[in-house]
Amino acid sequence: MSAHPEVTQRDLRSRSREIMDAVESGQTYTVTRDGHPVGELVPIRRRRRFVTREEFTAMPKGGSSFSLAAFRADQEAALDDELSDPYAR
């Protein structure tokens, strides 16, 4: 038995709009043919939208504090400022 509601291949054909609307709103279905599961209809993950610097720095209001200067310092420390020849030995 699957953890998701099952929909037959025939139901998928005849009720495709209703089923796809449900998938779009987050519902996952197991598709069956002749009583056997053959696949799943799973909603795709939405891409995260761009977060501005102001939104990013405002995020931890209820949690730990964030220092943009410390974050930039950590980034600078991780960067290798020297350009090197990848073919040099």
Jmol script that loads the backbone (N, CA, C; Angstrom):
load data "model"
ATOM      1  N   MET A   1       0.848  -1.192   0.000  1.00  0.00           N
ATOM      2  CA  MET A   1       0.000   0.000   0.000  1.00  0.00           C
ATOM      3  C   MET A   1       0.884   1.243   0.000  1.00  0.00           C
ATOM      4  N   SER A   2       0.548   2.212  -0.825  1.00  0.00           N
ATOM      5  CA  SER A   2       1.365   3.420  -0.908  1.00  0.00           C
ATOM      6  C   SER A   2       0.926   4.436   0.146  1.00  0.00           C
ATOM      7  N   ALA A   3       1.817   5.366   0.434  1.00  0.00           N
ATOM      8  CA  ALA A   3       1.531   6.397   1.426  1.00  0.00           C
ATOM      9  C   ALA A   3       0.684   7.524   0.843  1.00  0.00           C
ATOM     10  N   HIS A   4       0.562   7.559  -0.487  1.00  0.00           N
ATOM     11  CA  HIS A   4      -0.177   8.623  -1.166  1.00  0.00           C
ATOM     12  C   HIS A   4      -1.462   8.061  -1.760  1.00  0.00           C
ATOM     13  N   PRO A   5      -2.447   8.933  -1.963  1.00  0.00           N
ATOM     14  CA  PRO A   5      -3.666   8.469  -2.613  1.00  0.00           C
ATOM     15  C   PRO A   5      -3.336   7.912  -4.002  1.00  0.00           C
ATOM     16  N   GLU A   6      -4.057   6.864  -4.384  1.00  0.00           N
ATOM     17  CA  GLU A   6      -3.834   6.266  -5.691  1.00  0.00           C
ATOM     18  C   GLU A   6      -4.828   6.805  -6.700  1.00  0.00           C
ATOM     19  N   VAL A   7      -4.380   6.915  -7.933  1.00  0.00           N
ATOM     20  CA  VAL A   7      -5.243   7.318  -9.029  1.00  0.00           C
ATOM     21  C   VAL A   7      -4.940   6.355 -10.178  1.00  0.00           C
ATOM     22  N   THR A   8      -5.995   5.818 -10.771  1.00  0.00           N
ATOM     23  CA  THR A   8      -5.792   4.891 -11.878  1.00  0.00           C
ATOM     24  C   THR A   8      -5.435   5.655 -13.144  1.00  0.00           C
ATOM     25  N   GLN A   9      -4.847   4.940 -14.076  1.00  0.00           N
ATOM     26  CA  GLN A   9      -4.502   5.549 -15.353  1.00  0.00           C
ATOM     27  C   GLN A   9      -5.754   6.109 -16.017  1.00  0.00           C
ATOM     28  N   ARG A  10      -6.859   5.388 -15.931  1.00  0.00           N
ATOM     29  CA  ARG A  10      -8.121   5.834 -16.532  1.00  0.00           C
ATOM     30  C   ARG A  10      -8.606   7.118 -15.853  1.00  0.00           C
ATOM     31  N   ASP A  11      -8.570   7.151 -14.502  1.00  0.00           N
ATOM     32  CA  ASP A  11      -8.979   8.362 -13.771  1.00  0.00           C
ATOM     33  C   ASP A  11      -8.095   9.549 -14.124  1.00  0.00           C
ATOM     34  N   LEU A  12      -6.815   9.281 -14.295  1.00  0.00           N
ATOM     35  CA  LEU A  12      -5.896  10.353 -14.658  1.00  0.00           C
ATOM     36  C   LEU A  12      -6.281  10.966 -16.002  1.00  0.00           C
ATOM     37  N   ARG A  13      -6.673  10.116 -16.940  1.00  0.00           N
ATOM     38  CA  ARG A  13      -7.106  10.623 -18.250  1.00  0.00           C
ATOM     39  C   ARG A  13      -8.400  11.413 -18.140  1.00  0.00           C
ATOM     40  N   SER A  14      -9.366  10.867 -17.421  1.00  0.00           N
ATOM     41  CA  SER A  14     -10.684  11.501 -17.398  1.00  0.00           C
ATOM     42  C   SER A  14     -10.782  12.676 -16.416  1.00  0.00           C
ATOM     43  N   ARG A  15      -9.958  12.701 -15.369  1.00  0.00           N
ATOM     44  CA  ARG A  15     -10.017  13.772 -14.365  1.00  0.00           C
ATOM     45  C   ARG A  15      -8.706  14.547 -14.289  1.00  0.00           C
ATOM     46  N   SER A  16      -8.028  14.660 -15.435  1.00  0.00           N
ATOM     47  CA  SER A  16      -6.679  15.236 -15.414  1.00  0.00           C
ATOM     48  C   SER A  16      -6.646  16.658 -14.839  1.00  0.00           C
ATOM     49  N   ARG A  17      -7.616  17.485 -15.194  1.00  0.00           N
ATOM     50  CA  ARG A  17      -7.605  18.865 -14.684  1.00  0.00           C
ATOM     51  C   ARG A  17      -7.714  18.889 -13.164  1.00  0.00           C
ATOM     52  N   GLU A  18      -8.648  18.150 -12.622  1.00  0.00           N
ATOM     53  CA  GLU A  18      -8.857  18.094 -11.164  1.00  0.00           C
ATOM     54  C   GLU A  18      -7.610  17.551 -10.458  1.00  0.00           C
ATOM     55  N   ILE A  19      -7.042  16.499 -11.013  1.00  0.00           N
ATOM     56  CA  ILE A  19      -5.872  15.881 -10.390  1.00  0.00           C
ATOM     57  C   ILE A  19      -4.662  16.804 -10.479  1.00  0.00           C
ATOM     58  N   MET A  20      -4.450  17.419 -11.639  1.00  0.00           N
ATOM     59  CA  MET A  20      -3.304  18.313 -11.793  1.00  0.00           C
ATOM     60  C   MET A  20      -3.450  19.569 -10.924  1.00  0.00           C
ATOM     61  N   ASP A  21      -4.669  20.052 -10.733  1.00  0.00           N
ATOM     62  CA  ASP A  21      -4.891  21.172  -9.815  1.00  0.00           C
ATOM     63  C   ASP A  21      -4.482  20.784  -8.396  1.00  0.00           C
ATOM     64  N   ALA A  22      -4.828  19.543  -8.002  1.00  0.00           N
ATOM     65  CA  ALA A  22      -4.458  19.067  -6.667  1.00  0.00           C
ATOM     66  C   ALA A  22      -2.939  18.931  -6.546  1.00  0.00           C
ATOM     67  N   VAL A  23      -2.284  18.431  -7.587  1.00  0.00           N
ATOM     68  CA  VAL A  23      -0.820  18.313  -7.570  1.00  0.00           C
ATOM     69  C   VAL A  23      -0.199  19.700  -7.459  1.00  0.00           C
ATOM     70  N   GLU A  24      -0.743  20.646  -8.211  1.00  0.00           N
ATOM     71  CA  GLU A  24      -0.225  22.010  -8.165  1.00  0.00           C
ATOM     72  C   GLU A  24      -0.331  22.605  -6.762  1.00  0.00           C
ATOM     73  N   SER A  25      -1.352  22.209  -6.011  1.00  0.00           N
ATOM     74  CA  SER A  25      -1.484  22.742  -4.657  1.00  0.00           C
ATOM     75  C   SER A  25      -0.808  21.876  -3.603  1.00  0.00           C
ATOM     76  N   GLY A  26       0.023  20.889  -4.054  1.00  0.00           N
ATOM     77  CA  GLY A  26       0.848  20.157  -3.091  1.00  0.00           C
ATOM     78  C   GLY A  26       0.552  18.683  -2.920  1.00  0.00           C
ATOM     79  N   GLN A  27      -0.510  18.168  -3.508  1.00  0.00           N
ATOM     80  CA  GLN A  27      -0.887  16.764  -3.344  1.00  0.00           C
ATOM     81  C   GLN A  27      -0.007  15.859  -4.219  1.00  0.00           C
ATOM     82  N   THR A  28       0.395  14.726  -3.665  1.00  0.00           N
ATOM     83  CA  THR A  28       1.145  13.709  -4.412  1.00  0.00           C
ATOM     84  C   THR A  28       0.236  12.508  -4.613  1.00  0.00           C
ATOM     85  N   TYR A  29       0.287  11.917  -5.795  1.00  0.00           N
ATOM     86  CA  TYR A  29      -0.517  10.740  -6.119  1.00  0.00           C
ATOM     87  C   TYR A  29       0.376   9.606  -6.603  1.00  0.00           C
ATOM     88  N   THR A  30      -0.043   8.382  -6.324  1.00  0.00           N
ATOM     89  CA  THR A  30       0.562   7.210  -6.929  1.00  0.00           C
ATOM     90  C   THR A  30      -0.343   6.795  -8.077  1.00  0.00           C
ATOM     91  N   VAL A  31       0.219   6.676  -9.269  1.00  0.00           N
ATOM     92  CA  VAL A  31      -0.549   6.296 -10.456  1.00  0.00           C
ATOM     93  C   VAL A  31      -0.466   4.785 -10.610  1.00  0.00           C
ATOM     94  N   THR A  32      -1.630   4.158 -10.827  1.00  0.00           N
ATOM     95  CA  THR A  32      -1.661   2.705 -10.981  1.00  0.00           C
ATOM     96  C   THR A  32      -2.179   2.313 -12.359  1.00  0.00           C
ATOM     97  N   ARG A  33      -1.738   1.141 -12.811  1.00  0.00           N
ATOM     98  CA  ARG A  33      -2.252   0.535 -14.033  1.00  0.00           C
ATOM     99  C   ARG A  33      -2.519  -0.933 -13.712  1.00  0.00           C
ATOM    100  N   ASP A  34      -3.723  -1.372 -13.981  1.00  0.00           N
ATOM    101  CA  ASP A  34      -4.129  -2.750 -13.664  1.00  0.00           C
ATOM    102  C   ASP A  34      -3.868  -3.089 -12.195  1.00  0.00           C
ATOM    103  N   GLY A  35      -4.073  -2.085 -11.319  1.00  0.00           N
ATOM    104  CA  GLY A  35      -3.932  -2.312  -9.882  1.00  0.00           C
ATOM    105  C   GLY A  35      -2.510  -2.273  -9.359  1.00  0.00           C
ATOM    106  N   HIS A  36      -1.530  -2.026 -10.225  1.00  0.00           N
ATOM    107  CA  HIS A  36      -0.129  -2.000  -9.817  1.00  0.00           C
ATOM    108  C   HIS A  36       0.419  -0.573  -9.923  1.00  0.00           C
ATOM    109  N   PRO A  37       1.147  -0.113  -8.905  1.00  0.00           N
ATOM    110  CA  PRO A  37       1.737   1.224  -8.970  1.00  0.00           C
ATOM    111  C   PRO A  37       2.759   1.303 -10.111  1.00  0.00           C
ATOM    112  N   VAL A  38       2.669   2.368 -10.914  1.00  0.00           N
ATOM    113  CA  VAL A  38       3.611   2.553 -12.016  1.00  0.00           C
ATOM    114  C   VAL A  38       4.365   3.882 -11.938  1.00  0.00           C
ATOM    115  N   GLY A  39       3.926   4.785 -11.099  1.00  0.00           N
ATOM    116  CA  GLY A  39       4.621   6.067 -10.986  1.00  0.00           C
ATOM    117  C   GLY A  39       3.970   6.960  -9.960  1.00  0.00           C
ATOM    118  N   GLU A  40       4.566   8.130  -9.806  1.00  0.00           N
ATOM    119  CA  GLU A  40       4.024   9.120  -8.879  1.00  0.00           C
ATOM    120  C   GLU A  40       3.900  10.466  -9.565  1.00  0.00           C
ATOM    121  N   LEU A  41       2.855  11.171  -9.231  1.00  0.00           N
ATOM    122  CA  LEU A  41       2.706  12.576  -9.624  1.00  0.00           C
ATOM    123  C   LEU A  41       3.094  13.383  -8.399  1.00  0.00           C
ATOM    124  N   VAL A  42       4.164  14.137  -8.533  1.00  0.00           N
ATOM    125  CA  VAL A  42       4.720  14.872  -7.405  1.00  0.00           C
ATOM    126  C   VAL A  42       4.837  16.343  -7.789  1.00  0.00           C
ATOM    127  N   PRO A  43       4.389  17.259  -6.940  1.00  0.00           N
ATOM    128  CA  PRO A  43       4.542  18.679  -7.261  1.00  0.00           C
ATOM    129  C   PRO A  43       6.019  19.043  -7.344  1.00  0.00           C
ATOM    130  N   ILE A  44       6.363  19.902  -8.306  1.00  0.00           N
ATOM    131  CA  ILE A  44       7.746  20.339  -8.391  1.00  0.00           C
ATOM    132  C   ILE A  44       8.003  21.375  -7.320  1.00  0.00           C
ATOM    133  N   ARG A  45       9.223  21.431  -6.897  1.00  0.00           N
ATOM    134  CA  ARG A  45       9.588  22.437  -5.894  1.00  0.00           C
ATOM    135  C   ARG A  45       9.661  23.784  -6.567  1.00  0.00           C
ATOM    136  N   ARG A  46       9.158  24.747  -5.897  1.00  0.00           N
ATOM    137  CA  ARG A  46       9.229  26.119  -6.402  1.00  0.00           C
ATOM    138  C   ARG A  46      10.630  26.652  -6.174  1.00  0.00           C
ATOM    139  N   ARG A  47      11.148  27.348  -7.166  1.00  0.00           N
ATOM    140  CA  ARG A  47      12.455  27.966  -6.987  1.00  0.00           C
ATOM    141  C   ARG A  47      12.339  29.090  -5.978  1.00  0.00           C
ATOM    142  N   ARG A  48      13.364  29.178  -5.171  1.00  0.00           N
ATOM    143  CA  ARG A  48      13.368  30.273  -4.197  1.00  0.00           C
ATOM    144  C   ARG A  48      13.555  31.580  -4.936  1.00  0.00           C
ATOM    145  N   ARG A  49      12.871  32.583  -4.470  1.00  0.00           N
ATOM    146  CA  ARG A  49      13.023  33.889  -5.093  1.00  0.00           C
ATOM    147  C   ARG A  49      14.279  34.563  -4.553  1.00  0.00           C
ATOM    148  N   PHE A  50      14.744  35.548  -5.267  1.00  0.00           N
ATOM    149  CA  PHE A  50      15.910  36.316  -4.846  1.00  0.00           C
ATOM    150  C   PHE A  50      15.605  37.034  -3.533  1.00  0.00           C
ATOM    151  N   VAL A  51      16.539  36.992  -2.630  1.00  0.00           N
ATOM    152  CA  VAL A  51      16.389  37.667  -1.343  1.00  0.00           C
ATOM    153  C   VAL A  51      17.359  38.846  -1.328  1.00  0.00           C
ATOM    154  N   THR A  52      16.835  40.031  -1.090  1.00  0.00           N
ATOM    155  CA  THR A  52      17.691  41.215  -1.047  1.00  0.00           C
ATOM    156  C   THR A  52      18.569  41.191   0.202  1.00  0.00           C
ATOM    157  N   ARG A  53      19.612  41.998   0.189  1.00  0.00           N
ATOM    158  CA  ARG A  53      20.511  42.086   1.338  1.00  0.00           C
ATOM    159  C   ARG A  53      19.747  42.511   2.589  1.00  0.00           C
ATOM    160  N   GLU A  54      18.822  43.449   2.412  1.00  0.00           N
ATOM    161  CA  GLU A  54      18.051  43.936   3.556  1.00  0.00           C
ATOM    162  C   GLU A  54      17.187  42.816   4.146  1.00  0.00           C
ATOM    163  N   GLU A  55      16.558  42.025   3.272  1.00  0.00           N
ATOM    164  CA  GLU A  55      15.750  40.902   3.759  1.00  0.00           C
ATOM    165  C   GLU A  55      16.624  39.859   4.444  1.00  0.00           C
ATOM    166  N   PHE A  56      17.791  39.613   3.843  1.00  0.00           N
ATOM    167  CA  PHE A  56      18.699  38.613   4.400  1.00  0.00           C
ATOM    168  C   PHE A  56      19.160  39.000   5.800  1.00  0.00           C
ATOM    169  N   THR A  57      19.563  40.252   5.970  1.00  0.00           N
ATOM    170  CA  THR A  57      20.047  40.679   7.284  1.00  0.00           C
ATOM    171  C   THR A  57      18.916  40.778   8.302  1.00  0.00           C
ATOM    172  N   ALA A  58      17.667  40.922   7.838  1.00  0.00           N
ATOM    173  CA  ALA A  58      16.536  41.019   8.760  1.00  0.00           C
ATOM    174  C   ALA A  58      16.014  39.647   9.183  1.00  0.00           C
ATOM    175  N   MET A  59      16.427  38.588   8.523  1.00  0.00           N
ATOM    176  CA  MET A  59      15.879  37.252   8.789  1.00  0.00           C
ATOM    177  C   MET A  59      16.056  36.746  10.221  1.00  0.00           C
ATOM    178  N   PRO A  60      17.207  36.879  10.842  1.00  0.00           N
ATOM    179  CA  PRO A  60      17.379  36.240  12.149  1.00  0.00           C
ATOM    180  C   PRO A  60      16.798  37.016  13.326  1.00  0.00           C
ATOM    181  N   LYS A  61      15.761  37.787  13.115  1.00  0.00           N
ATOM    182  CA  LYS A  61      15.201  38.602  14.194  1.00  0.00           C
ATOM    183  C   LYS A  61      14.859  37.788  15.436  1.00  0.00           C
ATOM    184  N   GLY A  62      14.326  36.588  15.255  1.00  0.00           N
ATOM    185  CA  GLY A  62      13.964  35.771  16.415  1.00  0.00           C
ATOM    186  C   GLY A  62      15.066  34.836  16.833  1.00  0.00           C
ATOM    187  N   GLY A  63      16.147  34.766  16.075  1.00  0.00           N
ATOM    188  CA  GLY A  63      17.224  33.821  16.364  1.00  0.00           C
ATOM    189  C   GLY A  63      18.517  34.542  16.692  1.00  0.00           C
ATOM    190  N   SER A  64      19.609  33.938  16.267  1.00  0.00           N
ATOM    191  CA  SER A  64      20.908  34.521  16.558  1.00  0.00           C
ATOM    192  C   SER A  64      21.132  35.775  15.726  1.00  0.00           C
ATOM    193  N   SER A  65      22.011  36.630  16.202  1.00  0.00           N
ATOM    194  CA  SER A  65      22.281  37.870  15.475  1.00  0.00           C
ATOM    195  C   SER A  65      23.199  37.581  14.293  1.00  0.00           C
ATOM    196  N   PHE A  66      23.194  38.491  13.344  1.00  0.00           N
ATOM    197  CA  PHE A  66      23.983  38.337  12.130  1.00  0.00           C
ATOM    198  C   PHE A  66      24.790  39.599  11.905  1.00  0.00           C
ATOM    199  N   SER A  67      26.063  39.428  11.629  1.00  0.00           N
ATOM    200  CA  SER A  67      26.916  40.567  11.353  1.00  0.00           C
ATOM    201  C   SER A  67      27.367  40.489   9.907  1.00  0.00           C
ATOM    202  N   LEU A  68      26.933  41.437   9.088  1.00  0.00           N
ATOM    203  CA  LEU A  68      27.327  41.465   7.689  1.00  0.00           C
ATOM    204  C   LEU A  68      28.839  41.621   7.563  1.00  0.00           C
ATOM    205  N   ALA A  69      29.448  42.413   8.436  1.00  0.00           N
ATOM    206  CA  ALA A  69      30.898  42.610   8.392  1.00  0.00           C
ATOM    207  C   ALA A  69      31.631  41.296   8.684  1.00  0.00           C
ATOM    208  N   ALA A  70      31.168  40.544   9.670  1.00  0.00           N
ATOM    209  CA  ALA A  70      31.799  39.261   9.991  1.00  0.00           C
ATOM    210  C   ALA A  70      31.599  38.259   8.858  1.00  0.00           C
ATOM    211  N   PHE A  71      30.435  38.280   8.242  1.00  0.00           N
ATOM    212  CA  PHE A  71      30.153  37.394   7.111  1.00  0.00           C
ATOM    213  C   PHE A  71      31.110  37.697   5.959  1.00  0.00           C
ATOM    214  N   ARG A  72      31.273  38.985   5.636  1.00  0.00           N
ATOM    215  CA  ARG A  72      32.197  39.378   4.561  1.00  0.00           C
ATOM    216  C   ARG A  72      33.632  39.014   4.916  1.00  0.00           C
ATOM    217  N   ALA A  73      34.025  39.191   6.160  1.00  0.00           N
ATOM    218  CA  ALA A  73      35.380  38.830   6.582  1.00  0.00           C
ATOM    219  C   ALA A  73      35.609  37.329   6.404  1.00  0.00           C
ATOM    220  N   ASP A  74      34.624  36.522   6.753  1.00  0.00           N
ATOM    221  CA  ASP A  74      34.730  35.068   6.553  1.00  0.00           C
ATOM    222  C   ASP A  74      34.870  34.735   5.075  1.00  0.00           C
ATOM    223  N   GLN A  75      34.120  35.430   4.228  1.00  0.00           N
ATOM    224  CA  GLN A  75      34.230  35.192   2.785  1.00  0.00           C
ATOM    225  C   GLN A  75      35.619  35.568   2.284  1.00  0.00           C
ATOM    226  N   GLU A  76      36.113  36.719   2.706  1.00  0.00           N
ATOM    227  CA  GLU A  76      37.441  37.164   2.275  1.00  0.00           C
ATOM    228  C   GLU A  76      38.518  36.186   2.730  1.00  0.00           C
ATOM    229  N   ALA A  77      38.396  35.671   3.945  1.00  0.00           N
ATOM    230  CA  ALA A  77      39.382  34.725   4.458  1.00  0.00           C
ATOM    231  C   ALA A  77      39.386  33.420   3.656  1.00  0.00           C
ATOM    232  N   ALA A  78      38.238  33.067   3.103  1.00  0.00           N
ATOM    233  CA  ALA A  78      38.131  31.817   2.353  1.00  0.00           C
ATOM    234  C   ALA A  78      38.622  31.951   0.915  1.00  0.00           C
ATOM    235  N   LEU A  79      38.710  33.186   0.424  1.00  0.00           N
ATOM    236  CA  LEU A  79      39.130  33.395  -0.960  1.00  0.00           C
ATOM    237  C   LEU A  79      40.647  33.363  -1.089  1.00  0.00           C
ATOM    238  N   ASP A  80      41.090  32.836  -2.210  1.00  0.00           N
ATOM    239  CA  ASP A  80      42.510  32.873  -2.527  1.00  0.00           C
ATOM    240  C   ASP A  80      42.712  34.032  -3.482  1.00  0.00           C
ATOM    241  N   ASP A  81      43.348  35.108  -3.006  1.00  0.00           N
ATOM    242  CA  ASP A  81      43.506  36.312  -3.814  1.00  0.00           C
ATOM    243  C   ASP A  81      44.573  36.180  -4.888  1.00  0.00           C
ATOM    244  N   GLU A  82      45.470  35.230  -4.728  1.00  0.00           N
ATOM    245  CA  GLU A  82      46.537  35.085  -5.706  1.00  0.00           C
ATOM    246  C   GLU A  82      46.062  34.245  -6.875  1.00  0.00           C
ATOM    247  N   LEU A  83      46.309  34.765  -8.077  1.00  0.00           N
ATOM    248  CA  LEU A  83      46.009  33.991  -9.265  1.00  0.00           C
ATOM    249  C   LEU A  83      47.175  33.046  -9.495  1.00  0.00           C
ATOM    250  N   SER A  84      46.854  31.817  -9.772  1.00  0.00           N
ATOM    251  CA  SER A  84      47.925  30.854 -10.000  1.00  0.00           C
ATOM    252  C   SER A  84      47.738  30.167 -11.336  1.00  0.00           C
ATOM    253  N   ASP A  85      48.848  29.701 -11.881  1.00  0.00           N
ATOM    254  CA  ASP A  85      48.827  28.981 -13.155  1.00  0.00           C
ATOM    255  C   ASP A  85      48.518  27.523 -12.852  1.00  0.00           C
ATOM    256  N   PRO A  86      47.394  27.001 -13.341  1.00  0.00           N
ATOM    257  CA  PRO A  86      47.049  25.606 -13.035  1.00  0.00           C
ATOM    258  C   PRO A  86      48.011  24.604 -13.650  1.00  0.00           C
ATOM    259  N   TYR A  87      48.850  25.064 -14.617  1.00  0.00           N
ATOM    260  CA  TYR A  87      49.786  24.152 -15.279  1.00  0.00           C
ATOM    261  C   TYR A  87      51.194  24.249 -14.694  1.00  0.00           C
ATOM    262  N   ALA A  88      51.387  25.205 -13.788  1.00  0.00           N
ATOM    263  CA  ALA A  88      52.714  25.336 -13.160  1.00  0.00           C
ATOM    264  C   ALA A  88      52.933  24.198 -12.182  1.00  0.00           C
ATOM    265  N   ARG A  89      54.181  23.747 -12.126  1.00  0.00           N
ATOM    266  CA  ARG A  89      54.495  22.639 -11.195  1.00  0.00           C
ATOM    267  C   ARG A  89      55.444  23.089 -10.136  1.00  0.00           C
TER     268      ARG A  89
END
end "model"
wireframe off; spacefill off
backbone 0.3
color backbone group
